[in-house]
Amino acid sequence: MCGEALVDVVEQRVPDAPNDGTLAPLRPVLGGGPFNTAITLGRLGSAVSLLSAVSTDTYGDAIVGALQSAGVGTSLLQRRPEPTSLALATIGDDGSARYTFYVEGTADRRVADPGGLPPTVRAVTFGTLSLVLEPGASAYEALMRRCHDEGRLVVLDPNIRAAVIDDADAYRRRFRRWLPFVDVLKLSDEDAAWLGEGVAGSSASRWLEEGVAAVVTTCGSAGISVTTPDREITVPACAVEVADTIGAGDSVLGGIVHQLDRLGALSPDSVRALDISRWRDVAEFAAQVAAITVSRPGADPPWASELRSG
């Protein structure tokens, strides 16, 4: 996993709270898309490490401790003196989260090129703020291209946060330049609409034409779709009472990569060889992982034992 780890400051919903100007209480929880996905993979039992720049402040220490507790390797972390990024999350009545980011001068955007990755690294994922905020975004992009050239599986989840994208059209152009280096593209239906704004035709088909092997799209309660050059399938979301949607897409990504690992498909060639029935298995597993995550507050993905117990 490559990308940021930060602190979500989550607004706590108070039922029937009076509209008298009183602010809702706030609760800090560890988060960031790449961090959440790494935690998901570690809890599910995949061998995973997080490549990121992490502050030496108290929150940074908590991030490192949480990664280690979930079985995530921390040898690729770069500790820096700048503070940890913060994301203020407000929760809607339907459990959906909206974010305001505080990222100026923070540690995670100062990540440096790590050089050569260990030969044991078979798949590398990228996304969210880490591919937006410079100078780290350029370092991650260079690593993405290098990993592709080295024959590693490259997975991208843009996880669009429009509030931190100063020039939307420039980002969309940059996104399209990444596609020839990407094997699996995972995104939400909202991401797809934002990235395809002003362009006619199916976004997924265009992205496949650029070289992507599979496009996995989360559609909220409508489930998860997988589009390959041959077919498109959709699996339903699992019925569950939603506490909030924080980390839902990140846990889907973790479920996808974990299931590809179980199938022995952590390489570009093996992913391209998967038939649609295998992709259905991958999507159904990811939907189960996400269902547990959204059933409890914050980004709290399941452990493997929770899935086995049904």
Sine and cosine of phi, psi and omega as CSV:
sin_phi,cos_phi,sin_psi,cos_psi,sin_omega,cos_omega
0.00,0.00,0.70,-0.71,0.04,-1.00
-0.82,-0.57,0.79,-0.61,0.06,-1.00
0.60,-0.80,-0.15,-0.99,-0.24,-0.97
-0.99,0.16,0.45,-0.89,0.26,-0.97
-0.83,-0.56,0.71,-0.71,-0.07,-1.00
-0.56,-0.83,-0.16,-0.99,0.05,-1.00
-0.89,-0.45,0.84,-0.54,0.16,-0.99
-1.00,0.09,0.83,-0.56,0.11,-0.99
-0.99,-0.16,0.97,-0.24,-0.22,-0.97
-0.99,-0.14,0.79,-0.61,0.08,-1.00
-0.95,0.31,0.78,-0.62,-0.01,-1.00
-1.00,-0.01,0.86,-0.52,-0.01,-1.00
-0.96,0.29,0.73,-0.69,0.03,-1.00
-0.91,-0.43,0.93,-0.36,-0.03,-1.00
-0.85,0.53,0.70,-0.71,0.08,-1.00
0.85,0.52,0.52,0.86,0.03,-1.00
-0.93,0.38,0.65,-0.76,0.00,-1.00
-0.93,0.36,0.56,-0.83,0.02,-1.00
-1.00,0.01,0.92,0.38,-0.08,-1.00
-0.89,-0.45,0.28,0.96,0.01,-1.00
1.00,0.01,-0.06,1.00,0.03,-1.00
-0.95,0.32,0.76,-0.65,-0.02,-1.00
-0.99,0.17,0.58,-0.81,0.04,-1.00
-0.94,0.35,0.52,-0.85,0.06,-1.00
-0.91,0.42,0.45,-0.89,-0.03,-1.00
-0.90,-0.43,0.55,-0.83,0.01,-1.00
-0.75,-0.66,0.85,-0.53,0.05,-1.00
-0.99,0.16,0.74,-0.67,0.08,-1.00
-0.69,-0.72,0.52,-0.86,0.01,-1.00
-0.95,0.30,0.59,-0.81,-0.05,-1.00
-0.29,-0.96,-0.47,-0.88,-0.17,-0.98
0.99,-0.16,0.75,-0.66,-0.08,-1.00
-0.78,0.62,-0.82,0.58,-0.01,-1.00
-0.88,0.47,-0.62,0.79,0.06,-1.00
-0.88,0.48,-0.75,0.66,-0.02,-1.00
-0.86,0.50,-0.65,0.76,0.00,-1.00
-0.93,0.37,-0.64,0.77,0.06,-1.00
-0.88,0.48,-0.69,0.72,0.04,-1.00
-0.88,0.48,-0.68,0.74,0.03,-1.00
-0.85,0.52,-0.75,0.66,-0.01,-1.00
-0.89,0.45,-0.67,0.74,0.02,-1.00
-0.89,0.46,-0.69,0.72,0.00,-1.00
-0.92,0.39,-0.52,0.85,0.01,-1.00
-0.98,0.21,-0.27,0.96,0.08,-1.00
0.96,-0.30,0.11,0.99,0.08,-1.00
-0.98,0.19,0.51,-0.86,0.12,-0.99
-0.97,0.24,0.89,-0.46,-0.12,-0.99
-0.55,-0.83,0.55,-0.83,0.13,-0.99
-0.75,-0.66,0.40,-0.92,0.07,-1.00
-0.94,-0.33,0.81,-0.59,0.14,-0.99
-0.99,-0.16,0.90,-0.43,-0.06,-1.00
-0.26,-0.97,0.26,-0.97,0.21,-0.98
-0.98,-0.18,0.81,-0.58,-0.10,-0.99
-0.82,-0.58,0.69,-0.72,-0.04,-1.00
-0.91,0.42,0.41,-0.91,0.13,-0.99
-1.00,0.03,0.11,0.99,0.02,-1.00
-0.97,0.24,-0.03,-1.00,-0.05,-1.00
-0.87,0.49,-0.66,0.75,0.04,-1.00
-0.90,0.44,-0.64,0.77,0.03,-1.00
-0.88,0.48,-0.66,0.75,0.05,-1.00
-0.88,0.47,-0.62,0.78,0.02,-1.00
-0.92,0.40,-0.61,0.79,0.04,-1.00
-0.87,0.49,-0.74,0.68,-0.01,-1.00
-0.88,0.47,-0.69,0.72,0.01,-1.00
-0.89,0.46,-0.65,0.76,0.01,-1.00
-0.92,0.39,-0.64,0.76,0.05,-1.00
-0.87,0.49,-0.73,0.68,-0.03,-1.00
-0.90,0.43,-0.61,0.80,0.01,-1.00
-0.91,0.42,-0.48,0.88,0.01,-1.00
-1.00,0.01,0.02,1.00,0.01,-1.00
1.00,0.09,0.31,0.95,0.00,-1.00
-1.00,-0.01,0.75,-0.67,0.02,-1.00
-0.93,0.37,0.61,-0.79,-0.06,-1.00
-0.86,-0.51,0.19,0.98,-0.06,-1.00
-0.93,0.37,-0.34,0.94,-0.01,-1.00
-1.00,-0.10,0.08,1.00,0.05,-1.00
-0.97,0.26,0.62,-0.79,0.07,-1.00
-0.93,-0.36,0.92,-0.39,-0.02,-1.00
-1.00,0.09,0.73,-0.68,-0.08,-1.00
-0.71,-0.70,0.39,-0.92,-0.07,-1.00
-0.98,0.18,-0.27,0.96,-0.01,-1.00
-0.91,0.41,0.36,-0.93,-0.04,-1.00
-0.95,0.30,0.23,-0.97,0.06,-1.00
-0.97,0.22,0.64,-0.77,0.09,-1.00
-0.91,0.41,0.50,-0.87,0.04,-1.00
-0.84,-0.54,0.57,-0.82,0.09,-1.00
-0.77,-0.64,0.89,-0.46,0.06,-1.00
-0.99,0.11,0.88,-0.47,-0.05,-1.00
-0.94,-0.33,0.86,-0.51,0.11,-0.99
-0.96,-0.28,0.67,-0.74,-0.14,-0.99
-0.96,-0.29,0.81,-0.59,0.04,-1.00
-0.98,0.19,0.12,-0.99,-0.02,-1.00
-0.88,0.47,-0.45,0.89,0.00,-1.00
-1.00,0.00,0.09,1.00,0.01,-1.00
1.00,0.00,-0.09,1.00,0.00,-1.00
-0.95,0.30,0.51,-0.86,-0.07,-1.00
-0.93,-0.37,0.63,-0.78,0.15,-0.99
-0.86,-0.52,0.58,-0.82,-0.19,-0.98
-0.84,-0.55,0.59,-0.80,0.24,-0.97
-0.85,-0.53,0.77,-0.63,-0.15,-0.99
-0.95,-0.30,0.59,-0.80,0.08,-1.00
-0.84,-0.54,0.99,-0.10,-0.22,-0.97
-0.77,-0.64,0.10,0.99,-0.01,-1.00
-0.95,0.30,0.79,-0.62,0.07,-1.00
0.93,0.36,0.42,0.91,-0.07,-1.00
-0.99,-0.12,0.23,-0.97,-0.17,-0.99
-0.93,0.37,-0.69,0.73,-0.21,-0.98
-0.90,0.43,-0.47,0.88,-0.03,-1.00
-0.98,0.18,-0.02,1.00,0.00,-1.00
-0.98,-0.21,0.31,0.95,-0.01,-1.00
-0.86,0.51,0.62,-0.79,0.02,-1.00
-0.96,-0.26,0.40,-0.92,0.06,-1.00
-0.84,0.54,0.82,-0.58,-0.07,-1.00
-0.98,0.18,-0.10,0.99,-0.12,-0.99
0.98,0.22,-0.41,-0.91,-0.03,-1.00
-0.92,0.39,0.71,-0.71,0.07,-1.00
-1.00,0.09,0.41,-0.91,0.03,-1.00
-0.85,0.53,0.53,-0.85,-0.01,-1.00
-0.90,0.43,-0.29,0.96,0.03,-1.00
-0.96,0.27,-0.24,0.97,-0.01,-1.00
-0.97,0.22,0.93,-0.38,-0.04,-1.00
-0.98,-0.18,-0.45,0.89,-0.04,-1.00
-0.69,-0.72,0.59,-0.81,-0.02,-1.00
-0.72,-0.69,0.74,-0.67,0.01,-1.00
-0.91,-0.41,0.51,-0.86,-0.03,-1.00
-0.68,-0.74,0.37,-0.93,0.13,-0.99
0.43,-0.90,-0.06,-1.00,0.04,-1.00
0.88,0.48,-0.61,-0.79,-0.11,-0.99
-0.89,0.45,-0.46,0.89,-0.12,-0.99
-0.90,0.44,-0.36,0.93,0.04,-1.00
-0.99,-0.15,0.19,0.98,0.04,-1.00
-0.91,-0.41,-0.73,0.68,-0.19,-0.98
-1.00,0.06,0.86,-0.51,0.03,-1.00
-1.00,0.07,0.40,-0.92,0.08,1.00
-1.00,0.09,-0.08,1.00,-0.05,-1.00
-0.89,0.46,-0.55,0.84,-0.04,-1.00
-0.85,0.53,-0.65,0.76,0.00,-1.00
-0.93,0.37,-0.57,0.82,0.04,-1.00
-0.91,0.42,-0.68,0.73,0.03,-1.00
-0.92,0.39,-0.64,0.77,0.01,-1.00
-0.89,0.46,-0.68,0.74,0.04,-1.00
-0.88,0.47,-0.63,0.77,0.03,-1.00
-0.91,0.41,-0.64,0.77,0.04,-1.00
-0.84,0.55,-0.75,0.66,-0.02,-1.00
-0.90,0.44,-0.65,0.76,-0.02,-1.00
-0.92,0.40,-0.67,0.74,0.01,-1.00
-0.89,0.46,-0.64,0.77,0.07,-1.00
-0.87,0.49,-0.72,0.69,-0.03,-1.00
-0.90,0.43,-0.45,0.89,0.01,-1.00
-0.99,0.10,-0.04,1.00,0.04,-1.00
1.00,0.08,0.25,0.97,0.06,-1.00
-0.99,0.12,0.47,-0.88,0.08,-1.00
-0.94,0.34,0.78,-0.62,0.01,-1.00
-0.92,-0.38,0.82,-0.58,0.00,-1.00
-0.87,-0.49,0.72,-0.70,-0.03,-1.00
-0.81,-0.59,0.77,-0.64,0.16,-0.99
-0.82,-0.58,0.99,-0.11,-0.07,-1.00
-0.88,0.47,-0.52,0.86,0.11,-0.99
0.70,0.72,0.90,0.44,-0.20,-0.98
-0.86,0.50,0.78,-0.63,0.15,-0.99
-0.85,-0.53,1.00,0.04,-0.16,-0.99
-0.87,0.50,-0.43,0.90,-0.05,-1.00
-0.90,0.44,-0.39,0.92,-0.02,-1.00
-0.96,-0.27,0.10,0.99,0.01,-1.00
-0.98,-0.19,0.95,-0.30,-0.08,-1.00
-0.95,0.32,-0.60,0.80,-0.05,-1.00
-0.79,-0.61,0.99,-0.15,-0.09,-1.00
-0.88,0.47,-0.68,0.73,-0.03,-1.00
-0.91,0.41,-0.62,0.78,0.04,-1.00
-0.90,0.43,-0.63,0.78,0.03,-1.00
-0.91,0.41,-0.67,0.74,0.01,-1.00
-0.88,0.48,-0.64,0.77,0.05,-1.00
-0.90,0.43,-0.65,0.76,0.00,-1.00
-0.91,0.41,-0.66,0.75,0.05,-1.00
-0.83,0.55,-0.71,0.71,-0.01,-1.00
-0.90,0.43,-0.51,0.86,0.03,-1.00
-0.95,0.32,-0.39,0.92,0.03,-1.00
-0.97,0.25,-0.48,0.88,-0.24,-0.97
-0.84,0.54,-0.62,0.79,0.04,-1.00
-0.90,0.44,-0.22,0.98,-0.02,-1.00
-0.97,-0.25,0.11,0.99,-0.12,-0.99
-0.92,-0.38,0.72,-0.70,0.05,-1.00
-0.99,-0.10,-0.72,0.70,0.01,-1.00
-0.84,-0.54,0.83,-0.56,0.06,-1.00
-0.95,-0.32,0.89,-0.47,0.06,-1.00
-0.91,-0.41,0.73,-0.68,0.02,-1.00
-0.36,-0.93,0.19,-0.98,0.05,-1.00
-1.00,0.00,0.26,-0.97,0.07,-1.00
-0.89,0.45,-0.53,0.85,0.06,-1.00
-0.93,0.37,-0.65,0.76,0.09,-1.00
-0.85,0.52,-0.72,0.69,-0.05,-1.00
-0.87,0.48,-0.67,0.74,0.01,-1.00
-0.90,0.43,-0.66,0.75,-0.01,-1.00
-0.92,0.40,-0.70,0.72,-0.03,-1.00
-0.94,0.35,-0.51,0.86,-0.03,-1.00
-1.00,-0.09,0.17,0.99,-0.07,-1.00
-0.84,0.54,0.76,-0.65,0.06,-1.00
0.99,0.14,0.07,1.00,-0.02,-1.00
-0.87,-0.49,0.79,-0.61,-0.02,-1.00
-0.98,0.21,0.41,-0.91,0.08,-1.00
1.00,-0.08,0.13,-0.99,-0.02,-1.00
-0.95,0.31,0.83,-0.56,0.03,-1.00
-0.90,0.44,-0.70,0.71,-0.05,-1.00
-0.86,0.52,-0.69,0.72,-0.01,-1.00
-0.90,0.43,-0.61,0.79,0.04,-1.00
-0.91,0.42,-0.65,0.76,-0.03,-1.00
-0.93,0.36,-0.57,0.82,0.09,-1.00
-0.90,0.44,-0.62,0.79,0.03,-1.00
-0.90,0.44,-0.42,0.91,0.02,-1.00
-0.98,0.19,-0.15,0.99,0.06,-1.00
0.84,-0.53,-0.13,0.99,0.04,-1.00
-0.91,0.41,0.67,-0.74,-0.03,-1.00
-0.99,0.14,-0.56,0.83,-0.03,-1.00
-0.45,-0.89,0.63,-0.77,0.08,-1.00
-0.91,-0.41,0.86,-0.51,0.01,-1.00
-0.94,-0.33,0.85,-0.52,-0.09,-1.00
-0.86,-0.51,0.82,-0.58,0.10,-0.99
-1.00,0.02,0.68,-0.73,-0.09,-1.00
-0.80,-0.59,0.58,0.81,0.01,-1.00
0.86,0.50,-0.75,-0.66,-0.04,-1.00
-0.93,0.36,-0.20,0.98,0.02,-1.00
-0.99,0.13,-0.12,0.99,0.11,-0.99
0.97,-0.26,-0.41,-0.91,-0.08,-1.00
-0.78,-0.62,0.77,-0.64,0.06,-1.00
-0.94,-0.33,0.51,-0.86,0.09,-1.00
-0.80,-0.59,0.81,-0.58,0.02,-1.00
-0.88,-0.48,0.82,-0.57,0.08,-1.00
-0.87,-0.49,0.13,-0.99,0.05,-1.00
-0.86,0.52,-0.36,0.93,-0.06,-1.00
-0.99,-0.11,-0.63,0.78,-0.17,-0.99
-0.44,-0.90,0.16,-0.99,0.15,-0.99
-0.73,-0.69,0.72,-0.69,0.07,-1.00
-0.77,-0.64,0.39,-0.92,0.07,-1.00
-0.74,-0.67,0.73,-0.69,0.09,-1.00
-0.94,-0.35,0.58,-0.82,-0.06,-1.00
-0.96,0.28,0.43,-0.90,0.16,-0.99
-0.95,0.31,0.47,-0.88,0.05,-1.00
-0.98,0.20,0.69,-0.72,0.01,-1.00
-0.94,0.35,0.82,-0.57,-0.05,-1.00
-0.34,-0.94,0.50,-0.87,0.11,-0.99
-0.98,0.19,0.84,-0.54,-0.12,-0.99
-1.00,0.05,0.84,-0.55,0.14,-0.99
-0.99,0.15,-0.79,0.62,0.19,-0.98
-0.28,-0.96,0.15,-0.99,-0.08,-1.00
-0.97,-0.23,0.24,0.97,0.00,-1.00
-0.89,0.45,0.81,-0.58,0.03,-1.00
0.99,0.17,0.09,1.00,-0.05,-1.00
-0.89,0.46,-0.80,0.60,0.00,-1.00
-0.90,0.43,-0.56,0.83,0.02,-1.00
-0.91,0.41,-0.63,0.78,0.02,-1.00
-0.96,0.29,-0.50,0.87,0.14,-0.99
-0.87,0.49,-0.72,0.69,0.01,-1.00
-0.87,0.49,-0.69,0.73,0.05,-1.00
-0.87,0.49,-0.67,0.75,0.03,-1.00
-0.90,0.44,-0.62,0.78,0.03,-1.00
-0.88,0.47,-0.79,0.62,-0.06,-1.00
-0.91,0.42,-0.63,0.78,0.02,-1.00
-0.88,0.47,-0.70,0.71,-0.03,-1.00
-0.93,0.36,-0.60,0.80,0.10,-0.99
-0.87,0.49,-0.63,0.78,0.06,-1.00
-0.88,0.48,-0.72,0.69,0.00,-1.00
-0.89,0.46,-0.52,0.85,0.00,-1.00
-1.00,0.09,-0.01,1.00,-0.05,-1.00
0.93,0.37,0.55,0.83,-0.12,-0.99
-0.89,-0.45,0.58,0.81,0.04,-1.00
-1.00,-0.06,0.84,0.54,0.13,-0.99
-0.44,-0.90,0.44,-0.90,0.01,-1.00
-0.84,0.55,-0.70,0.71,-0.04,-1.00
-0.91,0.42,-0.67,0.74,-0.05,-1.00
-0.94,0.34,-0.56,0.83,0.07,-1.00
-0.91,0.42,-0.68,0.73,0.00,-1.00
-0.92,0.38,-0.36,0.93,0.00,-1.00
-1.00,0.05,-0.17,0.99,-0.03,-1.00
-0.91,0.41,0.73,-0.69,0.08,-1.00
-1.00,0.07,0.13,-0.99,-0.14,-0.99
-0.93,0.38,-0.45,0.89,0.03,-1.00
-0.93,0.38,-0.60,0.80,0.07,-1.00
-0.92,0.40,-0.65,0.76,0.04,-1.00
-0.90,0.44,-0.54,0.84,0.07,-1.00
-0.89,0.45,-0.67,0.74,0.05,-1.00
-0.86,0.51,-0.68,0.73,-0.01,-1.00
-0.88,0.48,-0.74,0.68,-0.05,-1.00
-0.92,0.38,-0.63,0.77,0.01,-1.00
-0.91,0.42,-0.64,0.77,0.05,-1.00
-0.90,0.43,-0.70,0.71,0.00,-1.00
-0.88,0.48,-0.60,0.80,0.03,-1.00
-0.90,0.44,-0.62,0.78,0.05,-1.00
-0.90,0.43,-0.67,0.74,0.02,-1.00
-0.88,0.47,-0.73,0.68,-0.03,-1.00
-0.90,0.43,-0.58,0.82,-0.03,-1.00
-0.88,0.48,-0.65,0.76,0.03,-1.00
-0.93,0.36,-0.63,0.78,-0.01,-1.00
-0.87,0.49,-0.73,0.69,-0.07,-1.00
-0.97,0.24,-0.20,0.98,-0.01,-1.00
-0.98,0.18,-0.12,0.99,0.00,-1.00
-0.69,-0.72,0.44,-0.90,-0.14,-0.99
-0.91,0.41,0.57,-0.82,0.06,-1.00
0.96,0.28,0.06,-1.00,0.03,-1.00
-0.99,0.14,1.00,-0.05,-0.08,-1.00
-0.77,-0.64,0.97,0.24,-0.09,-1.00
-0.94,0.35,0.32,-0.95,-0.09,-1.00
-0.98,0.22,0.37,-0.93,0.22,-0.98
-1.00,0.05,0.38,-0.92,-0.02,-1.00
-0.82,0.57,-0.60,0.80,-0.04,-1.00
-0.90,0.44,-0.50,0.86,0.03,-1.00
-0.93,0.37,-0.60,0.80,0.03,-1.00
-0.94,0.34,-0.66,0.75,-0.01,-1.00
-0.90,0.43,-0.54,0.84,-0.04,-1.00
-0.99,0.12,0.02,1.00,0.13,-0.99
1.00,-0.02,0.00,0.00,0.00,0.00
